[in-house]
């Protein structure tokens, strides 16, 4: 099998992000819709939504259960809030897909899953959302939405490489039915196979992350750090990728750039704060300047 290419500054320079002209307005920078959270886990969307804006997206909409929407909107005043119906357990109701359909028609990137819990209702919600999302919309399936994806292979494949799956090894074990140990033994092979079978981009997260595409492309990112293994870190990564995709980056490039930015921000905090103990939200202010780093000589 062809070895994975290193995801480093040289790769980023060879695969630049779309240029934003000086007269670009917020509409031309793209719209991101983030769907997730629950009555008792509203903060995940704050991390994902702000990360999308920090990565350069022009507009942000966040959809969560009605009981959490108001406070989340105050926390992220740059976002438009959408209140969704909830189940008795405080999770988003499966029927919310119908409420989201008009918004999905007008977004450039969708991030689905942060702050949601695994359940049969989540499976129904994810299936319903994907069914009404246009194939050209780059869609990031994160957290609980990943486990729902295990039964949605044909539906995901119909999106022709515009869906990005972001599992850690435990979530990949659920997605594939293999053990976490088997995945750790050959993560590149597993990521490539899932990318091919689902016709999707796969970001298999770990101390050495693998980014794979349905055409066999495979990148290896070794620039993370142990401090990134903290609550909310994956929510930030999903938001960065969504923001870059909204700006017009191809799905594989958005996934690769997002992985590099996330890891680079973690290393910077490890240097200035400490190897562990920094918070996921502390990654956010670093993203804009790090976007420029690969272009510096």
C-alpha atoms as a printed R data frame, in Angstrom:
    type eleno elety resid chain resno       x      y      z
1   ATOM     1    CA   UNK     A     1   0.000  0.000  0.000
2   ATOM     2    CA   UNK     A     2   1.226  3.514 -0.809
3   ATOM     3    CA   UNK     A     3   2.619  5.121  2.357
4   ATOM     4    CA   UNK     A     4   0.911  8.151  3.831
5   ATOM     5    CA   UNK     A     5   2.331 11.552  2.925
6   ATOM     6    CA   UNK     A     6   3.466 13.769  5.805
7   ATOM     7    CA   UNK     A     7   1.091 16.592  6.694
8   ATOM     8    CA   UNK     A     8   3.541 19.398  7.307
9   ATOM     9    CA   UNK     A     9   4.178 23.011  6.344
10  ATOM    10    CA   UNK     A    10   5.466 21.966  2.932
11  ATOM    11    CA   UNK     A    11   2.199 20.159  2.182
12  ATOM    12    CA   UNK     A    12   0.182 23.165  3.349
13  ATOM    13    CA   UNK     A    13   2.179 25.513  1.131
14  ATOM    14    CA   UNK     A    14   1.527 23.236 -1.829
15  ATOM    15    CA   UNK     A    15  -2.203 23.126 -1.021
16  ATOM    16    CA   UNK     A    16  -3.137 26.695 -0.004
17  ATOM    17    CA   UNK     A    17  -6.521 27.762  1.270
18  ATOM    18    CA   UNK     A    18  -8.756 29.815 -1.040
19  ATOM    19    CA   UNK     A    19  -7.674 33.437 -1.120
20  ATOM    20    CA   UNK     A    20  -9.949 35.995  0.498
21  ATOM    21    CA   UNK     A    21  -9.975 39.252 -1.426
22  ATOM    22    CA   UNK     A    22  -9.708 42.538  0.464
23  ATOM    23    CA   UNK     A    23 -13.284 43.415 -0.468
24  ATOM    24    CA   UNK     A    24 -14.733 40.052  0.619
25  ATOM    25    CA   UNK     A    25 -17.927 40.379  2.658
26  ATOM    26    CA   UNK     A    26 -19.264 37.980  5.251
27  ATOM    27    CA   UNK     A    27 -21.438 36.168  2.717
28  ATOM    28    CA   UNK     A    28 -18.518 35.413  0.411
29  ATOM    29    CA   UNK     A    29 -16.587 33.971  3.370
30  ATOM    30    CA   UNK     A    30 -19.229 31.299  3.800
31  ATOM    31    CA   UNK     A    31 -21.967 30.209  6.187
32  ATOM    32    CA   UNK     A    32 -21.534 27.512  8.800
33  ATOM    33    CA   UNK     A    33 -24.416 25.752 10.528
34  ATOM    34    CA   UNK     A    34 -23.535 23.900 13.736
35  ATOM    35    CA   UNK     A    35 -26.143 21.468 15.078
36  ATOM    36    CA   UNK     A    36 -25.791 19.733 18.416
37  ATOM    37    CA   UNK     A    37 -25.693 20.182 22.143
38  ATOM    38    CA   UNK     A    38 -28.343 19.207 24.651
39  ATOM    39    CA   UNK     A    39 -30.038 20.709 27.676
40  ATOM    40    CA   UNK     A    40 -27.137 19.739 29.922
41  ATOM    41    CA   UNK     A    41 -24.283 19.952 27.373
42  ATOM    42    CA   UNK     A    42 -24.736 23.330 25.647
43  ATOM    43    CA   UNK     A    43 -21.119 24.473 25.796
44  ATOM    44    CA   UNK     A    44 -19.789 22.191 23.075
45  ATOM    45    CA   UNK     A    45 -21.461 24.324 20.422
46  ATOM    46    CA   UNK     A    46 -19.768 27.454 21.747
47  ATOM    47    CA   UNK     A    47 -16.377 25.845 21.088
48  ATOM    48    CA   UNK     A    48 -17.320 24.554 17.645
49  ATOM    49    CA   UNK     A    49 -19.041 27.741 16.527
50  ATOM    50    CA   UNK     A    50 -16.302 30.092 17.657
51  ATOM    51    CA   UNK     A    51 -13.675 27.853 16.048
52  ATOM    52    CA   UNK     A    52 -15.499 28.144 12.719
53  ATOM    53    CA   UNK     A    53 -15.430 31.939 12.956
54  ATOM    54    CA   UNK     A    54 -11.785 31.979 14.063
55  ATOM    55    CA   UNK     A    55 -10.957 29.912 10.967
56  ATOM    56    CA   UNK     A    56 -12.441 32.652  8.793
57  ATOM    57    CA   UNK     A    57 -16.085 31.764  8.135
58  ATOM    58    CA   UNK     A    58 -18.266 34.815  7.590
59  ATOM    59    CA   UNK     A    59 -21.552 33.721  9.151
60  ATOM    60    CA   UNK     A    60 -22.443 31.301 11.912
61  ATOM    61    CA   UNK     A    61 -25.746 29.711 12.852
62  ATOM    62    CA   UNK     A    62 -26.058 27.378 15.843
63  ATOM    63    CA   UNK     A    63 -29.012 25.073 16.399
64  ATOM    64    CA   UNK     A    64 -29.660 23.440 19.747
65  ATOM    65    CA   UNK     A    65 -32.501 22.621 22.123
66  ATOM    66    CA   UNK     A    66 -34.748 25.541 22.982
67  ATOM    67    CA   UNK     A    67 -33.858 25.497 26.708
68  ATOM    68    CA   UNK     A    68 -30.180 26.142 25.920
69  ATOM    69    CA   UNK     A    69 -30.485 28.397 22.861
70  ATOM    70    CA   UNK     A    70 -30.899 31.712 24.676
71  ATOM    71    CA   UNK     A    71 -27.886 31.354 26.979
72  ATOM    72    CA   UNK     A    72 -25.732 30.040 24.140
73  ATOM    73    CA   UNK     A    73 -26.718 32.998 21.986
74  ATOM    74    CA   UNK     A    74 -25.584 35.388 24.706
75  ATOM    75    CA   UNK     A    75 -22.308 33.490 25.039
76  ATOM    76    CA   UNK     A    76 -21.661 33.712 21.269
77  ATOM    77    CA   UNK     A    77 -23.250 37.000 20.170
78  ATOM    78    CA   UNK     A    78 -21.754 36.670 16.684
79  ATOM    79    CA   UNK     A    79 -24.065 33.722 15.944
80  ATOM    80    CA   UNK     A    80 -27.696 33.452 14.944
81  ATOM    81    CA   UNK     A    81 -29.488 30.939 17.147
82  ATOM    82    CA   UNK     A    82 -32.050 28.340 16.122
83  ATOM    83    CA   UNK     A    83 -34.156 26.749 18.875
84  ATOM    84    CA   UNK     A    84 -35.002 23.084 18.277
85  ATOM    85    CA   UNK     A    85 -37.537 20.790 19.931
86  ATOM    86    CA   UNK     A    86 -36.191 18.475 22.614
87  ATOM    87    CA   UNK     A    87 -36.963 15.024 23.928
88  ATOM    88    CA   UNK     A    88 -37.729 14.333 27.593
89  ATOM    89    CA   UNK     A    89 -34.047 13.573 28.238
90  ATOM    90    CA   UNK     A    90 -32.992 17.007 26.964
91  ATOM    91    CA   UNK     A    91 -31.567 15.776 23.654
92  ATOM    92    CA   UNK     A    92 -32.562 17.225 20.265
93  ATOM    93    CA   UNK     A    93 -35.717 15.551 18.970
94  ATOM    94    CA   UNK     A    94 -35.375 13.459 15.810
95  ATOM    95    CA   UNK     A    95 -38.100 15.518 14.135
96  ATOM    96    CA   UNK     A    96 -35.864 18.599 14.247
97  ATOM    97    CA   UNK     A    97 -34.529 17.619 10.822
98  ATOM    98    CA   UNK     A    98 -37.632 19.157  9.251
99  ATOM    99    CA   UNK     A    99 -36.995 22.438 11.103
100 ATOM   100    CA   UNK     A   100 -33.399 22.463  9.844
101 ATOM   101    CA   UNK     A   101 -34.124 21.738  6.176
102 ATOM   102    CA   UNK     A   102 -34.501 25.400  5.046
103 ATOM   103    CA   UNK     A   103 -31.285 26.348  6.871
104 ATOM   104    CA   UNK     A   104 -29.360 23.486  5.317
105 ATOM   105    CA   UNK     A   105 -30.306 24.754  1.879
106 ATOM   106    CA   UNK     A   106 -28.502 28.035  2.585
107 ATOM   107    CA   UNK     A   107 -25.320 26.908  4.366
108 ATOM   108    CA   UNK     A   108 -21.895 26.167  2.910
109 ATOM   109    CA   UNK     A   109 -20.751 23.834  5.683
110 ATOM   110    CA   UNK     A   110 -22.553 21.825  8.346
111 ATOM   111    CA   UNK     A   111 -21.085 20.504 11.589
112 ATOM   112    CA   UNK     A   112 -23.365 17.900 13.138
113 ATOM   113    CA   UNK     A   113 -22.888 16.113 16.463
114 ATOM   114    CA   UNK     A   114 -20.957 18.153 19.080
115 ATOM   115    CA   UNK     A   115 -22.549 17.792 22.510
116 ATOM   116    CA   UNK     A   116 -25.047 15.140 21.421
117 ATOM   117    CA   UNK     A   117 -25.411 11.735 23.085
118 ATOM   118    CA   UNK     A   118 -25.527  8.331 21.425
119 ATOM   119    CA   UNK     A   119 -29.096  7.022 21.121
120 ATOM   120    CA   UNK     A   120 -31.599  5.640 18.630
121 ATOM   121    CA   UNK     A   121 -33.129  9.127 18.430
122 ATOM   122    CA   UNK     A   122 -29.728 10.567 17.516
123 ATOM   123    CA   UNK     A   123 -29.465  7.963 14.760
124 ATOM   124    CA   UNK     A   124 -32.828  9.094 13.390
125 ATOM   125    CA   UNK     A   125 -31.858 12.768 13.599
126 ATOM   126    CA   UNK     A   126 -28.557 12.257 11.771
127 ATOM   127    CA   UNK     A   127 -30.234 10.194  9.056
128 ATOM   128    CA   UNK     A   128 -32.950 12.814  8.664
129 ATOM   129    CA   UNK     A   129 -30.473 15.697  8.421
130 ATOM   130    CA   UNK     A   130 -28.254 13.946  5.884
131 ATOM   131    CA   UNK     A   131 -31.295 13.058  3.784
132 ATOM   132    CA   UNK     A   132 -32.205 16.747  3.351
133 ATOM   133    CA   UNK     A   133 -28.657 18.123  3.001
134 ATOM   134    CA   UNK     A   134 -27.482 18.893 -0.538
135 ATOM   135    CA   UNK     A   135 -24.567 16.746 -1.675
136 ATOM   136    CA   UNK     A   136 -22.320 19.771 -2.313
137 ATOM   137    CA   UNK     A   137 -22.502 20.988  1.314
138 ATOM   138    CA   UNK     A   138 -19.393 19.911  3.197
139 ATOM   139    CA   UNK     A   139 -20.689 18.112  6.277
140 ATOM   140    CA   UNK     A   140 -18.597 17.234  9.326
141 ATOM   141    CA   UNK     A   141 -19.973 14.364 11.408
142 ATOM   142    CA   UNK     A   142 -18.510 14.561 14.897
143 ATOM   143    CA   UNK     A   143 -19.021 12.918 18.304
144 ATOM   144    CA   UNK     A   144 -22.367 11.087 18.591
145 ATOM   145    CA   UNK     A   145 -23.125 11.636 14.892
146 ATOM   146    CA   UNK     A   146 -20.187  9.351 14.088
147 ATOM   147    CA   UNK     A   147 -21.728  6.342 15.762
148 ATOM   148    CA   UNK     A   148 -24.935  7.007 13.847
149 ATOM   149    CA   UNK     A   149 -22.923  6.893 10.631
150 ATOM   150    CA   UNK     A   150 -22.260  3.163 11.011
151 ATOM   151    CA   UNK     A   151 -25.713  2.396  9.566
152 ATOM   152    CA   UNK     A   152 -25.677  5.169  6.950
153 ATOM   153    CA   UNK     A   153 -22.931  4.084  4.570
154 ATOM   154    CA   UNK     A   154 -24.971  4.342  1.364
155 ATOM   155    CA   UNK     A   155 -26.498  7.679  2.377
156 ATOM   156    CA   UNK     A   156 -23.078  9.120  3.198
157 ATOM   157    CA   UNK     A   157 -21.605  7.788 -0.052
158 ATOM   158    CA   UNK     A   158 -24.258  9.688 -2.014
159 ATOM   159    CA   UNK     A   159 -22.626 12.926 -0.838
160 ATOM   160    CA   UNK     A   160 -19.655 12.150 -3.101
161 ATOM   161    CA   UNK     A   161 -16.770 12.914 -0.783
162 ATOM   162    CA   UNK     A   162 -18.303 15.986  0.876
163 ATOM   163    CA   UNK     A   163 -18.789 14.308  4.259
164 ATOM   164    CA   UNK     A   164 -15.932 14.379  6.765
165 ATOM   165    CA   UNK     A   165 -15.851 11.837  9.596
166 ATOM   166    CA   UNK     A   166 -13.723 12.783 12.621
167 ATOM   167    CA   UNK     A   167 -13.478  9.714 14.915
168 ATOM   168    CA   UNK     A   168 -10.977  8.995 17.651
169 ATOM   169    CA   UNK     A   169  -9.990  5.336 17.981
170 ATOM   170    CA   UNK     A   170 -12.915  4.486 20.265
171 ATOM   171    CA   UNK     A   171 -15.453  5.996 17.878
172 ATOM   172    CA   UNK     A   172 -13.767  4.268 14.937
173 ATOM   173    CA   UNK     A   173 -14.140  0.983 16.807
174 ATOM   174    CA   UNK     A   174 -17.900  1.551 16.990
175 ATOM   175    CA   UNK     A   175 -18.003  2.665 13.361
176 ATOM   176    CA   UNK     A   176 -16.139 -0.399 12.062
177 ATOM   177    CA   UNK     A   177 -16.896 -3.083 14.628
178 ATOM   178    CA   UNK     A   178 -13.186 -3.612 15.205
179 ATOM   179    CA   UNK     A   179 -11.337 -3.263 18.472
180 ATOM   180    CA   UNK     A   180  -9.502 -0.084 19.390
181 ATOM   181    CA   UNK     A   181  -6.336 -2.198 19.582
182 ATOM   182    CA   UNK     A   182  -6.743 -3.367 15.986
183 ATOM   183    CA   UNK     A   183  -7.261  0.206 14.848
184 ATOM   184    CA   UNK     A   184  -4.177  1.396 16.735
185 ATOM   185    CA   UNK     A   185  -2.140 -1.364 15.090
186 ATOM   186    CA   UNK     A   186  -2.713 -0.001 11.566
187 ATOM   187    CA   UNK     A   187  -4.648  3.290 11.652
188 ATOM   188    CA   UNK     A   188  -3.746  4.296  8.090
189 ATOM   189    CA   UNK     A   189  -5.168  1.097  6.618
190 ATOM   190    CA   UNK     A   190  -8.373  1.414  8.655
191 ATOM   191    CA   UNK     A   191  -8.834  5.096  7.744
192 ATOM   192    CA   UNK     A   192  -8.274  4.354  4.058
193 ATOM   193    CA   UNK     A   193 -10.779  1.504  4.087
194 ATOM   194    CA   UNK     A   194 -13.498  3.521  5.816
195 ATOM   195    CA   UNK     A   195 -12.876  6.473  3.479
196 ATOM   196    CA   UNK     A   196 -13.261  4.170  0.472
197 ATOM   197    CA   UNK     A   197 -16.307  2.309  1.784
198 ATOM   198    CA   UNK     A   198 -18.148  5.469  2.864
199 ATOM   199    CA   UNK     A   199 -16.818  7.628 -0.011
200 ATOM   200    CA   UNK     A   200 -15.948 10.198  2.643
201 ATOM   201    CA   UNK     A   201 -13.003 12.003  4.164
202 ATOM   202    CA   UNK     A   202 -11.782 10.414  7.397
203 ATOM   203    CA   UNK     A   203  -9.828 12.195 10.123
204 ATOM   204    CA   UNK     A   204  -8.750  9.406 12.478
205 ATOM   205    CA   UNK     A   205  -7.607 11.326 15.551
206 ATOM   206    CA   UNK     A   206  -4.772 10.227 17.800
207 ATOM   207    CA   UNK     A   207  -1.232 11.065 18.795
208 ATOM   208    CA   UNK     A   208  -0.523 10.419 15.115
209 ATOM   209    CA   UNK     A   209  -3.635 11.439 13.162
210 ATOM   210    CA   UNK     A   210  -4.483 10.031  9.742
211 ATOM   211    CA   UNK     A   211  -6.441 11.954  7.112
212 ATOM   212    CA   UNK     A   212  -7.722  9.753  4.285
213 ATOM   213    CA   UNK     A   213  -9.801 10.386  1.182
214 ATOM   214    CA   UNK     A   214 -12.033  8.089 -0.882
215 ATOM   215    CA   UNK     A   215  -9.555  8.173 -3.779
216 ATOM   216    CA   UNK     A   216  -6.785  6.636 -1.665
217 ATOM   217    CA   UNK     A   217  -5.088  9.897 -0.653
218 ATOM   218    CA   UNK     A   218  -3.624  9.583  2.827
219 ATOM   219    CA   UNK     A   219  -1.824 12.054  5.086
220 ATOM   220    CA   UNK     A   220  -0.091 11.482  8.402
221 ATOM   221    CA   UNK     A   221  -0.035 14.275 10.972
222 ATOM   222    CA   UNK     A   222   2.409 13.856 13.830
223 ATOM   223    CA   UNK     A   223   2.202 17.412 15.147
224 ATOM   224    CA   UNK     A   224  -0.207 17.030 18.046
225 ATOM   225    CA   UNK     A   225   0.476 16.861 21.781
226 ATOM   226    CA   UNK     A   226  -0.874 15.109 24.846
227 ATOM   227    CA   UNK     A   227  -2.491 18.308 26.126
228 ATOM   228    CA   UNK     A   228  -5.033 18.127 23.305
229 ATOM   229    CA   UNK     A   229  -6.503 15.008 24.909
230 ATOM   230    CA   UNK     A   230  -8.964 17.102 26.905
231 ATOM   231    CA   UNK     A   231 -12.693 17.760 26.915
232 ATOM   232    CA   UNK     A   232 -13.849 20.040 24.098
233 ATOM   233    CA   UNK     A   233 -10.705 19.664 21.995
234 ATOM   234    CA   UNK     A   234 -12.519 17.639 19.328
235 ATOM   235    CA   UNK     A   235 -15.326 20.214 19.235
236 ATOM   236    CA   UNK     A   236 -12.747 22.867 18.366
237 ATOM   237    CA   UNK     A   237 -11.241 20.711 15.608
238 ATOM   238    CA   UNK     A   238 -14.656 20.093 14.029
239 ATOM   239    CA   UNK     A   239 -15.352 23.833 14.032
240 ATOM   240    CA   UNK     A   240 -12.025 24.715 12.427
241 ATOM   241    CA   UNK     A   241 -12.643 22.222  9.631
242 ATOM   242    CA   UNK     A   242 -16.174 23.546  9.142
243 ATOM   243    CA   UNK     A   243 -14.966 27.139  8.957
244 ATOM   244    CA   UNK     A   244 -12.307 26.314  6.380
245 ATOM   245    CA   UNK     A   245 -14.797 24.326  4.303
246 ATOM   246    CA   UNK     A   246 -17.255 27.242  4.372
247 ATOM   247    CA   UNK     A   247 -14.514 29.463  2.954
248 ATOM   248    CA   UNK     A   248 -14.312 27.145 -0.045
249 ATOM   249    CA   UNK     A   249 -11.554 24.685  0.849
250 ATOM   250    CA   UNK     A   250 -11.960 21.243 -0.662
251 ATOM   251    CA   UNK     A   251 -13.020 18.694  1.979
252 ATOM   252    CA   UNK     A   252  -9.656 16.897  2.154
253 ATOM   253    CA   UNK     A   253  -7.769 20.197  2.323
254 ATOM   254    CA   UNK     A   254 -10.108 21.570  5.000
255 ATOM   255    CA   UNK     A   255  -9.598 18.402  7.068
256 ATOM   256    CA   UNK     A   256  -5.825 18.544  6.649
257 ATOM   257    CA   UNK     A   257  -5.468 22.247  7.402
258 ATOM   258    CA   UNK     A   258  -7.830 21.888 10.365
259 ATOM   259    CA   UNK     A   259  -5.790 19.026 11.804
260 ATOM   260    CA   UNK     A   260  -2.552 20.959 11.421
261 ATOM   261    CA   UNK     A   261  -3.970 24.159 12.966
262 ATOM   262    CA   UNK     A   262  -5.432 22.235 15.890
263 ATOM   263    CA   UNK     A   263  -2.148 20.472 16.571
264 ATOM   264    CA   UNK     A   264  -0.072 23.620 16.122
265 ATOM   265    CA   UNK     A   265  -2.284 25.548 18.568
266 ATOM   266    CA   UNK     A   266  -1.940 22.727 21.080
267 ATOM   267    CA   UNK     A   267   1.843 22.763 20.816
268 ATOM   268    CA   UNK     A   268   1.916 26.510 21.314
269 ATOM   269    CA   UNK     A   269  -0.158 26.226 24.485
270 ATOM   270    CA   UNK     A   270   2.008 23.358 25.685
271 ATOM   271    CA   UNK     A   271   4.979 25.694 25.344
272 ATOM   272    CA   UNK     A   272   3.428 28.750 26.996
273 ATOM   273    CA   UNK     A   273   1.036 27.184 29.546
274 ATOM   274    CA   UNK     A   274   2.274 23.668 30.163
275 ATOM   275    CA   UNK     A   275   2.175 20.252 28.507
276 ATOM   276    CA   UNK     A   276  -1.194 19.450 30.092
277 ATOM   277    CA   UNK     A   277  -3.851 21.533 31.799
278 ATOM   278    CA   UNK     A   278  -4.635 24.078 29.104
279 ATOM   279    CA   UNK     A   279  -8.291 24.316 28.100
280 ATOM   280    CA   UNK     A   280  -9.925 23.663 24.756
281 ATOM   281    CA   UNK     A   281 -11.278 27.201 24.660
282 ATOM   282    CA   UNK     A   282  -7.729 28.548 24.932
283 ATOM   283    CA   UNK     A   283  -6.998 27.130 21.478
284 ATOM   284    CA   UNK     A   284  -9.477 29.503 19.863
285 ATOM   285    CA   UNK     A   285  -7.620 32.865 19.930
286 ATOM   286    CA   UNK     A   286  -4.522 31.268 18.402
287 ATOM   287    CA   UNK     A   287  -6.185 30.105 15.198
288 ATOM   288    CA   UNK     A   288  -6.200 33.365 13.149
289 ATOM   289    CA   UNK     A   289  -2.472 34.009 13.415
290 ATOM   290    CA   UNK     A   290  -1.580 30.360 12.871
291 ATOM   291    CA   UNK     A   291  -3.523 30.428  9.609
292 ATOM   292    CA   UNK     A   292  -0.775 32.704  8.284
293 ATOM   293    CA   UNK     A   293   2.163 30.682  9.607
294 ATOM   294    CA   UNK     A   294   2.645 28.273  6.668
295 ATOM   295    CA   UNK     A   295   3.022 31.229  4.294
296 ATOM   296    CA   UNK     A   296   5.819 32.826  6.289
297 ATOM   297    CA   UNK     A   297   9.371 32.275  5.105
